[in-house]
Amino acid sequence: MSGQVYIGTSGFNYSDWKAVFYPKGTPQNQWLSFYAQHYPTVEINATFYRYFPCTRSDLT
């Protein structure tokens, strides 16, 4: 059996990561873009709290 394993984290919006993972001065609205350059996946557990319409997850 073969497959792929994707490594990511349980989120990306952590203020403790400023100047540690995110370069100093990186605006918060660019954190996901920066994160995506390093990891191919991120967990967003919002659906644990409620269901969202399909249009909410359309990232195209």
PDB file of N, CA, C, O and CB in Angstrom:
ATOM      1  N   MET A   1       0.843  -1.171   0.000  1.00  0.00           N
ATOM      2  CA  MET A   1       0.000   0.000   0.000  1.00  0.00           C
ATOM      3  C   MET A   1       0.891   1.239   0.000  1.00  0.00           C
ATOM      4  O   MET A   1       1.874   1.308   0.739  1.00  0.00           O
ATOM      5  CB  MET A   1      -0.961  -0.004   1.217  1.00  0.00           C
ATOM      6  N   SER A   2       0.546   2.198  -0.822  1.00  0.00           N
ATOM      7  CA  SER A   2       1.307   3.442  -0.833  1.00  0.00           C
ATOM      8  C   SER A   2       0.332   4.609  -0.767  1.00  0.00           C
ATOM      9  O   SER A   2      -0.853   4.466  -1.069  1.00  0.00           O
ATOM     10  CB  SER A   2       2.212   3.540  -2.100  1.00  0.00           C
ATOM     11  N   GLY A   3       0.833   5.726  -0.382  1.00  0.00           N
ATOM     12  CA  GLY A   3       0.002   6.921  -0.276  1.00  0.00           C
ATOM     13  C   GLY A   3       0.859   8.110   0.092  1.00  0.00           C
ATOM     14  O   GLY A   3       2.087   8.030   0.123  1.00  0.00           O
ATOM     15  N   GLN A   4       0.212   9.180   0.362  1.00  0.00           N
ATOM     16  CA  GLN A   4       0.912  10.394   0.743  1.00  0.00           C
ATOM     17  C   GLN A   4       0.482  10.808   2.141  1.00  0.00           C
ATOM     18  O   GLN A   4      -0.668  10.613   2.536  1.00  0.00           O
ATOM     19  CB  GLN A   4       0.644  11.526  -0.270  1.00  0.00           C
ATOM     20  N   VAL A   5       1.405  11.371   2.872  1.00  0.00           N
ATOM     21  CA  VAL A   5       1.128  11.913   4.190  1.00  0.00           C
ATOM     22  C   VAL A   5       1.362  13.412   4.114  1.00  0.00           C
ATOM     23  O   VAL A   5       2.414  13.861   3.658  1.00  0.00           O
ATOM     24  CB  VAL A   5       2.020  11.242   5.296  1.00  0.00           C
ATOM     25  N   TYR A   6       0.396  14.175   4.556  1.00  0.00           N
ATOM     26  CA  TYR A   6       0.519  15.628   4.567  1.00  0.00           C
ATOM     27  C   TYR A   6       0.695  16.096   6.007  1.00  0.00           C
ATOM     28  O   TYR A   6      -0.048  15.687   6.899  1.00  0.00           O
ATOM     29  CB  TYR A   6      -0.722  16.302   3.910  1.00  0.00           C
ATOM     30  N   ILE A   7       1.671  16.944   6.219  1.00  0.00           N
ATOM     31  CA  ILE A   7       1.966  17.466   7.548  1.00  0.00           C
ATOM     32  C   ILE A   7       1.531  18.922   7.609  1.00  0.00           C
ATOM     33  O   ILE A   7       1.816  19.706   6.704  1.00  0.00           O
ATOM     34  CB  ILE A   7       3.478  17.322   7.889  1.00  0.00           C
ATOM     35  N   GLY A   8       0.846  19.267   8.672  1.00  0.00           N
ATOM     36  CA  GLY A   8       0.415  20.646   8.894  1.00  0.00           C
ATOM     37  C   GLY A   8       0.254  20.863  10.388  1.00  0.00           C
ATOM     38  O   GLY A   8       0.760  20.082  11.194  1.00  0.00           O
ATOM     39  N   THR A   9      -0.439  21.908  10.750  1.00  0.00           N
ATOM     40  CA  THR A   9      -0.677  22.201  12.158  1.00  0.00           C
ATOM     41  C   THR A   9      -2.173  22.340  12.394  1.00  0.00           C
ATOM     42  O   THR A   9      -2.969  22.286  11.457  1.00  0.00           O
ATOM     43  CB  THR A   9       0.070  23.486  12.593  1.00  0.00           C
ATOM     44  N   SER A  10      -2.541  22.518  13.643  1.00  0.00           N
ATOM     45  CA  SER A  10      -3.953  22.613  14.001  1.00  0.00           C
ATOM     46  C   SER A  10      -4.479  24.041  13.881  1.00  0.00           C
ATOM     47  O   SER A  10      -5.467  24.392  14.525  1.00  0.00           O
ATOM     48  CB  SER A  10      -4.167  22.102  15.415  1.00  0.00           C
ATOM     49  N   GLY A  11      -3.850  24.838  13.090  1.00  0.00           N
ATOM     50  CA  GLY A  11      -4.265  26.220  12.871  1.00  0.00           C
ATOM     51  C   GLY A  11      -3.084  27.031  12.377  1.00  0.00           C
ATOM     52  O   GLY A  11      -1.980  26.512  12.212  1.00  0.00           O
ATOM     53  N   PHE A  12      -3.328  28.296  12.146  1.00  0.00           N
ATOM     54  CA  PHE A  12      -2.249  29.174  11.678  1.00  0.00           C
ATOM     55  C   PHE A  12      -2.314  30.549  12.332  1.00  0.00           C
ATOM     56  O   PHE A  12      -1.383  31.341  12.190  1.00  0.00           O
ATOM     57  CB  PHE A  12      -2.309  29.321  10.161  1.00  0.00           C
ATOM     58  N   ASN A  13      -3.379  30.841  13.032  1.00  0.00           N
ATOM     59  CA  ASN A  13      -3.628  32.187  13.548  1.00  0.00           C
ATOM     60  C   ASN A  13      -3.272  32.276  15.035  1.00  0.00           C
ATOM     61  O   ASN A  13      -4.138  32.477  15.886  1.00  0.00           O
ATOM     62  CB  ASN A  13      -5.101  32.581  13.329  1.00  0.00           C
ATOM     63  N   TYR A  14      -1.995  32.124  15.321  1.00  0.00           N
ATOM     64  CA  TYR A  14      -1.520  32.151  16.700  1.00  0.00           C
ATOM     65  C   TYR A  14      -0.573  33.338  16.889  1.00  0.00           C
ATOM     66  O   TYR A  14       0.475  33.412  16.248  1.00  0.00           O
ATOM     67  CB  TYR A  14      -0.810  30.816  17.068  1.00  0.00           C
ATOM     68  N   SER A  15      -0.950  34.256  17.766  1.00  0.00           N
ATOM     69  CA  SER A  15      -0.124  35.451  17.962  1.00  0.00           C
ATOM     70  C   SER A  15       1.263  35.110  18.509  1.00  0.00           C
ATOM     71  O   SER A  15       2.209  35.870  18.303  1.00  0.00           O
ATOM     72  CB  SER A  15      -0.825  36.419  18.908  1.00  0.00           C
ATOM     73  N   ASP A  16       1.395  33.982  19.199  1.00  0.00           N
ATOM     74  CA  ASP A  16       2.711  33.572  19.712  1.00  0.00           C
ATOM     75  C   ASP A  16       3.695  33.247  18.595  1.00  0.00           C
ATOM     76  O   ASP A  16       4.901  33.186  18.833  1.00  0.00           O
ATOM     77  CB  ASP A  16       2.562  32.364  20.622  1.00  0.00           C
ATOM     78  N   TRP A  17       3.203  33.042  17.400  1.00  0.00           N
ATOM     79  CA  TRP A  17       4.066  32.714  16.262  1.00  0.00           C
ATOM     80  C   TRP A  17       4.685  33.952  15.613  1.00  0.00           C
ATOM     81  O   TRP A  17       5.574  33.825  14.771  1.00  0.00           O
ATOM     82  CB  TRP A  17       3.277  31.942  15.227  1.00  0.00           C
ATOM     83  N   LYS A  18       4.222  35.156  15.996  1.00  0.00           N
ATOM     84  CA  LYS A  18       4.789  36.386  15.429  1.00  0.00           C
ATOM     85  C   LYS A  18       6.277  36.443  15.748  1.00  0.00           C
ATOM     86  O   LYS A  18       6.687  36.225  16.888  1.00  0.00           O
ATOM     87  CB  LYS A  18       4.060  37.651  15.982  1.00  0.00           C
ATOM     88  N   ALA A  19       7.069  36.735  14.743  1.00  0.00           N
ATOM     89  CA  ALA A  19       8.525  36.867  14.854  1.00  0.00           C
ATOM     90  C   ALA A  19       9.200  35.557  15.267  1.00  0.00           C
ATOM     91  O   ALA A  19      10.404  35.545  15.527  1.00  0.00           O
ATOM     92  CB  ALA A  19       8.871  37.955  15.857  1.00  0.00           C
ATOM     93  N   VAL A  20       8.442  34.447  15.331  1.00  0.00           N
ATOM     94  CA  VAL A  20       9.025  33.127  15.565  1.00  0.00           C
ATOM     95  C   VAL A  20       8.880  32.313  14.283  1.00  0.00           C
ATOM     96  O   VAL A  20       9.874  31.865  13.712  1.00  0.00           O
ATOM     97  CB  VAL A  20       8.336  32.401  16.779  1.00  0.00           C
ATOM     98  N   PHE A  21       7.649  32.124  13.835  1.00  0.00           N
ATOM     99  CA  PHE A  21       7.402  31.467  12.547  1.00  0.00           C
ATOM    100  C   PHE A  21       7.178  32.515  11.465  1.00  0.00           C
ATOM    101  O   PHE A  21       7.785  32.450  10.396  1.00  0.00           O
ATOM    102  CB  PHE A  21       6.182  30.514  12.636  1.00  0.00           C
ATOM    103  N   TYR A  22       6.309  33.476  11.744  1.00  0.00           N
ATOM    104  CA  TYR A  22       6.049  34.549  10.778  1.00  0.00           C
ATOM    105  C   TYR A  22       7.126  35.608  10.917  1.00  0.00           C
ATOM    106  O   TYR A  22       7.428  36.039  12.029  1.00  0.00           O
ATOM    107  CB  TYR A  22       4.637  35.171  10.988  1.00  0.00           C
ATOM    108  N   PRO A  23       7.710  36.034   9.807  1.00  0.00           N
ATOM    109  CA  PRO A  23       8.743  37.063   9.887  1.00  0.00           C
ATOM    110  C   PRO A  23       8.205  38.326  10.563  1.00  0.00           C
ATOM    111  O   PRO A  23       7.041  38.692  10.396  1.00  0.00           O
ATOM    112  CB  PRO A  23       9.273  37.396   8.484  1.00  0.00           C
ATOM    113  N   LYS A  24       9.054  38.964  11.308  1.00  0.00           N
ATOM    114  CA  LYS A  24       8.680  40.195  12.000  1.00  0.00           C
ATOM    115  C   LYS A  24       8.085  41.185  10.999  1.00  0.00           C
ATOM    116  O   LYS A  24       8.651  41.419   9.931  1.00  0.00           O
ATOM    117  CB  LYS A  24       9.907  40.818  12.722  1.00  0.00           C
ATOM    118  N   GLY A  25       6.959  41.751  11.349  1.00  0.00           N
ATOM    119  CA  GLY A  25       6.308  42.735  10.496  1.00  0.00           C
ATOM    120  C   GLY A  25       5.322  42.164   9.495  1.00  0.00           C
ATOM    121  O   GLY A  25       4.685  42.925   8.766  1.00  0.00           O
ATOM    122  N   THR A  26       5.175  40.831   9.436  1.00  0.00           N
ATOM    123  CA  THR A  26       4.212  40.231   8.509  1.00  0.00           C
ATOM    124  C   THR A  26       2.803  40.551   8.993  1.00  0.00           C
ATOM    125  O   THR A  26       2.447  40.186  10.114  1.00  0.00           O
ATOM    126  CB  THR A  26       4.424  38.684   8.392  1.00  0.00           C
ATOM    127  N   PRO A  27       1.987  41.227   8.175  1.00  0.00           N
ATOM    128  CA  PRO A  27       0.620  41.540   8.589  1.00  0.00           C
ATOM    129  C   PRO A  27      -0.193  40.265   8.799  1.00  0.00           C
ATOM    130  O   PRO A  27      -0.003  39.278   8.089  1.00  0.00           O
ATOM    131  CB  PRO A  27      -0.062  42.436   7.547  1.00  0.00           C
ATOM    132  N   GLN A  28      -1.088  40.292   9.766  1.00  0.00           N
ATOM    133  CA  GLN A  28      -1.882  39.112  10.098  1.00  0.00           C
ATOM    134  C   GLN A  28      -2.697  38.621   8.910  1.00  0.00           C
ATOM    135  O   GLN A  28      -2.933  37.419   8.789  1.00  0.00           O
ATOM    136  CB  GLN A  28      -2.805  39.415  11.260  1.00  0.00           C
ATOM    137  N   ASN A  29      -3.130  39.515   8.035  1.00  0.00           N
ATOM    138  CA  ASN A  29      -3.920  39.081   6.873  1.00  0.00           C
ATOM    139  C   ASN A  29      -3.074  38.344   5.838  1.00  0.00           C
ATOM    140  O   ASN A  29      -3.613  37.881   4.833  1.00  0.00           O
ATOM    141  CB  ASN A  29      -4.589  40.283   6.220  1.00  0.00           C
ATOM    142  N   GLN A  30      -1.764  38.224   6.056  1.00  0.00           N
ATOM    143  CA  GLN A  30      -0.887  37.468   5.163  1.00  0.00           C
ATOM    144  C   GLN A  30      -0.353  36.188   5.807  1.00  0.00           C
ATOM    145  O   GLN A  30       0.439  35.470   5.197  1.00  0.00           O
ATOM    146  CB  GLN A  30       0.271  38.338   4.727  1.00  0.00           C
ATOM    147  N   TRP A  31      -0.779  35.907   7.022  1.00  0.00           N
ATOM    148  CA  TRP A  31      -0.273  34.732   7.728  1.00  0.00           C
ATOM    149  C   TRP A  31      -0.630  33.433   7.019  1.00  0.00           C
ATOM    150  O   TRP A  31       0.228  32.561   6.879  1.00  0.00           O
ATOM    151  CB  TRP A  31      -0.811  34.705   9.140  1.00  0.00           C
ATOM    152  N   LEU A  32      -1.867  33.279   6.570  1.00  0.00           N
ATOM    153  CA  LEU A  32      -2.251  32.031   5.906  1.00  0.00           C
ATOM    154  C   LEU A  32      -1.450  31.835   4.624  1.00  0.00           C
ATOM    155  O   LEU A  32      -1.014  30.721   4.332  1.00  0.00           O
ATOM    156  CB  LEU A  32      -3.759  32.026   5.594  1.00  0.00           C
ATOM    157  N   SER A  33      -1.255  32.885   3.872  1.00  0.00           N
ATOM    158  CA  SER A  33      -0.473  32.795   2.641  1.00  0.00           C
ATOM    159  C   SER A  33       0.969  32.367   2.945  1.00  0.00           C
ATOM    160  O   SER A  33       1.523  31.509   2.257  1.00  0.00           O
ATOM    161  CB  SER A  33      -0.484  34.148   1.897  1.00  0.00           C
ATOM    162  N   PHE A  34       1.563  32.958   3.962  1.00  0.00           N
ATOM    163  CA  PHE A  34       2.924  32.591   4.351  1.00  0.00           C
ATOM    164  C   PHE A  34       2.968  31.141   4.823  1.00  0.00           C
ATOM    165  O   PHE A  34       3.853  30.380   4.431  1.00  0.00           O
ATOM    166  CB  PHE A  34       3.446  33.531   5.457  1.00  0.00           C
ATOM    167  N   TYR A  35       2.017  30.766   5.659  1.00  0.00           N
ATOM    168  CA  TYR A  35       1.937  29.396   6.167  1.00  0.00           C
ATOM    169  C   TYR A  35       1.857  28.402   5.013  1.00  0.00           C
ATOM    170  O   TYR A  35       2.551  27.386   5.018  1.00  0.00           O
ATOM    171  CB  TYR A  35       0.721  29.233   7.097  1.00  0.00           C
ATOM    172  N   ALA A  36       1.013  28.691   4.025  1.00  0.00           N
ATOM    173  CA  ALA A  36       0.787  27.786   2.893  1.00  0.00           C
ATOM    174  C   ALA A  36       2.039  27.582   2.049  1.00  0.00           C
ATOM    175  O   ALA A  36       2.126  26.599   1.312  1.00  0.00           O
ATOM    176  CB  ALA A  36      -0.330  28.319   2.018  1.00  0.00           C
ATOM    177  N   GLN A  37       2.993  28.472   2.137  1.00  0.00           N
ATOM    178  CA  GLN A  37       4.252  28.300   1.412  1.00  0.00           C
ATOM    179  C   GLN A  37       5.123  27.218   2.062  1.00  0.00           C
ATOM    180  O   GLN A  37       6.057  26.711   1.440  1.00  0.00           O
ATOM    181  CB  GLN A  37       5.018  29.631   1.356  1.00  0.00           C
ATOM    182  N   HIS A  38       4.814  26.871   3.310  1.00  0.00           N
ATOM    183  CA  HIS A  38       5.633  25.919   4.059  1.00  0.00           C
ATOM    184  C   HIS A  38       4.934  24.596   4.358  1.00  0.00           C
ATOM    185  O   HIS A  38       5.590  23.565   4.504  1.00  0.00           O
ATOM    186  CB  HIS A  38       6.064  26.541   5.342  1.00  0.00           C
ATOM    187  N   TYR A  39       3.609  24.624   4.449  1.00  0.00           N
ATOM    188  CA  TYR A  39       2.838  23.419   4.769  1.00  0.00           C
ATOM    189  C   TYR A  39       1.694  23.268   3.779  1.00  0.00           C
ATOM    190  O   TYR A  39       1.051  24.258   3.427  1.00  0.00           O
ATOM    191  CB  TYR A  39       2.295  23.476   6.222  1.00  0.00           C
ATOM    192  N   PRO A  40       1.423  22.034   3.316  1.00  0.00           N
ATOM    193  CA  PRO A  40       0.375  21.823   2.315  1.00  0.00           C
ATOM    194  C   PRO A  40      -1.025  21.690   2.902  1.00  0.00           C
ATOM    195  O   PRO A  40      -1.997  21.595   2.152  1.00  0.00           O
ATOM    196  CB  PRO A  40       0.686  20.599   1.521  1.00  0.00           C
ATOM    197  N   THR A  41      -1.148  21.683   4.226  1.00  0.00           N
ATOM    198  CA  THR A  41      -2.463  21.489   4.842  1.00  0.00           C
ATOM    199  C   THR A  41      -2.520  22.196   6.191  1.00  0.00           C
ATOM    200  O   THR A  41      -1.496  22.399   6.843  1.00  0.00           O
ATOM    201  CB  THR A  41      -2.772  19.983   5.010  1.00  0.00           C
ATOM    202  N   VAL A  42      -3.729  22.566   6.599  1.00  0.00           N
ATOM    203  CA  VAL A  42      -3.958  23.165   7.916  1.00  0.00           C
ATOM    204  C   VAL A  42      -5.329  22.709   8.400  1.00  0.00           C
ATOM    205  O   VAL A  42      -6.278  22.619   7.621  1.00  0.00           O
ATOM    206  CB  VAL A  42      -3.865  24.738   7.862  1.00  0.00           C
ATOM    207  N   GLU A  43      -5.419  22.429   9.675  1.00  0.00           N
ATOM    208  CA  GLU A  43      -6.710  22.032  10.246  1.00  0.00           C
ATOM    209  C   GLU A  43      -7.505  23.281  10.617  1.00  0.00           C
ATOM    210  O   GLU A  43      -6.991  24.191  11.268  1.00  0.00           O
ATOM    211  CB  GLU A  43      -6.513  21.117  11.494  1.00  0.00           C
ATOM    212  N   ILE A  44      -8.738  23.306  10.201  1.00  0.00           N
ATOM    213  CA  ILE A  44      -9.658  24.364  10.626  1.00  0.00           C
ATOM    214  C   ILE A  44     -10.847  23.644  11.242  1.00  0.00           C
ATOM    215  O   ILE A  44     -11.654  23.050  10.527  1.00  0.00           O
ATOM    216  CB  ILE A  44     -10.096  25.318   9.415  1.00  0.00           C
ATOM    217  N   ASN A  45     -10.958  23.692  12.553  1.00  0.00           N
ATOM    218  CA  ASN A  45     -11.965  22.883  13.230  1.00  0.00           C
ATOM    219  C   ASN A  45     -13.278  23.623  13.466  1.00  0.00           C
ATOM    220  O   ASN A  45     -14.012  23.295  14.399  1.00  0.00           O
ATOM    221  CB  ASN A  45     -11.424  22.403  14.539  1.00  0.00           C
ATOM    222  N   ALA A  46     -13.578  24.602  12.645  1.00  0.00           N
ATOM    223  CA  ALA A  46     -14.809  25.382  12.817  1.00  0.00           C
ATOM    224  C   ALA A  46     -16.059  24.521  12.707  1.00  0.00           C
ATOM    225  O   ALA A  46     -17.065  24.820  13.349  1.00  0.00           O
ATOM    226  CB  ALA A  46     -14.868  26.495  11.788  1.00  0.00           C
ATOM    227  N   THR A  47     -16.018  23.457  11.909  1.00  0.00           N
ATOM    228  CA  THR A  47     -17.209  22.623  11.756  1.00  0.00           C
ATOM    229  C   THR A  47     -17.494  21.804  13.012  1.00  0.00           C
ATOM    230  O   THR A  47     -18.558  21.193  13.116  1.00  0.00           O
ATOM    231  CB  THR A  47     -17.048  21.695  10.561  1.00  0.00           C
ATOM    232  N   PHE A  48     -16.580  21.782  13.951  1.00  0.00           N
ATOM    233  CA  PHE A  48     -16.860  21.154  15.239  1.00  0.00           C
ATOM    234  C   PHE A  48     -17.973  21.912  15.955  1.00  0.00           C
ATOM    235  O   PHE A  48     -18.765  21.321  16.688  1.00  0.00           O
ATOM    236  CB  PHE A  48     -15.587  21.106  16.115  1.00  0.00           C
ATOM    237  N   TYR A  49     -18.025  23.224  15.735  1.00  0.00           N
ATOM    238  CA  TYR A  49     -18.977  24.083  16.425  1.00  0.00           C
ATOM    239  C   TYR A  49     -20.284  24.276  15.665  1.00  0.00           C
ATOM    240  O   TYR A  49     -21.336  24.451  16.280  1.00  0.00           O
ATOM    241  CB  TYR A  49     -18.354  25.414  16.681  1.00  0.00           C
ATOM    242  N   ARG A  50     -20.231  24.246  14.338  1.00  0.00           N
ATOM    243  CA  ARG A  50     -21.434  24.384  13.506  1.00  0.00           C
ATOM    244  C   ARG A  50     -21.090  24.014  12.074  1.00  0.00           C
ATOM    245  O   ARG A  50     -19.922  24.009  11.685  1.00  0.00           O
ATOM    246  CB  ARG A  50     -22.009  25.833  13.577  1.00  0.00           C
ATOM    247  N   TYR A  51     -22.120  23.704  11.290  1.00  0.00           N
ATOM    248  CA  TYR A  51     -21.934  23.418   9.871  1.00  0.00           C
ATOM    249  C   TYR A  51     -21.960  24.717   9.084  1.00  0.00           C
ATOM    250  O   TYR A  51     -22.689  25.648   9.427  1.00  0.00           O
ATOM    251  CB  TYR A  51     -23.020  22.445   9.355  1.00  0.00           C
ATOM    252  N   PHE A  52     -21.170  24.773   8.038  1.00  0.00           N
ATOM    253  CA  PHE A  52     -21.125  25.943   7.179  1.00  0.00           C
ATOM    254  C   PHE A  52     -21.678  25.594   5.808  1.00  0.00           C
ATOM    255  O   PHE A  52     -21.601  24.438   5.392  1.00  0.00           O
ATOM    256  CB  PHE A  52     -19.689  26.484   7.063  1.00  0.00           C
ATOM    257  N   PRO A  53     -22.237  26.571   5.097  1.00  0.00           N
ATOM    258  CA  PRO A  53     -22.703  26.294   3.731  1.00  0.00           C
ATOM    259  C   PRO A  53     -21.517  25.968   2.829  1.00  0.00           C
ATOM    260  O   PRO A  53     -20.395  26.399   3.093  1.00  0.00           O
ATOM    261  CB  PRO A  53     -23.496  27.503   3.164  1.00  0.00           C
ATOM    262  N   CYS A  54     -21.762  25.216   1.777  1.00  0.00           N
ATOM    263  CA  CYS A  54     -20.694  24.819   0.847  1.00  0.00           C
ATOM    264  C   CYS A  54     -19.945  26.020   0.293  1.00  0.00           C
ATOM    265  O   CYS A  54     -18.743  25.933   0.042  1.00  0.00           O
ATOM    266  CB  CYS A  54     -21.270  24.006  -0.303  1.00  0.00           C
ATOM    267  N   THR A  55     -20.624  27.125   0.102  1.00  0.00           N
ATOM    268  CA  THR A  55     -19.969  28.309  -0.459  1.00  0.00           C
ATOM    269  C   THR A  55     -18.890  28.848   0.468  1.00  0.00           C
ATOM    270  O   THR A  55     -17.979  29.533   0.003  1.00  0.00           O
ATOM    271  CB  THR A  55     -20.996  29.398  -0.741  1.00  0.00           C
ATOM    272  N   ARG A  56     -18.959  28.567   1.746  1.00  0.00           N
ATOM    273  CA  ARG A  56     -17.957  29.045   2.696  1.00  0.00           C
ATOM    274  C   ARG A  56     -16.610  28.393   2.462  1.00  0.00           C
ATOM    275  O   ARG A  56     -15.576  29.004   2.734  1.00  0.00           O
ATOM    276  CB  ARG A  56     -18.413  28.786   4.119  1.00  0.00           C
ATOM    277  N   SER A  57     -16.596  27.164   1.962  1.00  0.00           N
ATOM    278  CA  SER A  57     -15.343  26.439   1.770  1.00  0.00           C
ATOM    279  C   SER A  57     -14.802  26.528   0.352  1.00  0.00           C
ATOM    280  O   SER A  57     -13.792  25.895   0.043  1.00  0.00           O
ATOM    281  CB  SER A  57     -15.532  25.005   2.135  1.00  0.00           C
ATOM    282  N   ASP A  58     -15.437  27.286  -0.503  1.00  0.00           N
ATOM    283  CA  ASP A  58     -14.972  27.428  -1.884  1.00  0.00           C
ATOM    284  C   ASP A  58     -13.808  28.406  -1.915  1.00  0.00           C
ATOM    285  O   ASP A  58     -14.008  29.614  -1.791  1.00  0.00           O
ATOM    286  CB  ASP A  58     -16.120  27.908  -2.820  1.00  0.00           C
ATOM    287  N   LEU A  59     -12.600  27.895  -2.078  1.00  0.00           N
ATOM    288  CA  LEU A  59     -11.399  28.729  -2.056  1.00  0.00           C
ATOM    289  C   LEU A  59     -10.893  29.076  -3.446  1.00  0.00           C
ATOM    290  O   LEU A  59      -9.797  29.619  -3.585  1.00  0.00           O
ATOM    291  CB  LEU A  59     -10.310  28.035  -1.288  1.00  0.00           C
ATOM    292  N   THR A  60     -11.669  28.773  -4.475  1.00  0.00           N
ATOM    293  CA  THR A  60     -11.217  29.062  -5.835  1.00  0.00           C
ATOM    294  C   THR A  60     -11.554  30.468  -6.243  1.00  0.00           C
ATOM    295  O   THR A  60     -11.244  30.877  -7.362  1.00  0.00           O
ATOM    296  CB  THR A  60     -11.824  28.092  -6.814  1.00  0.00           C
TER     297      THR A  60
END
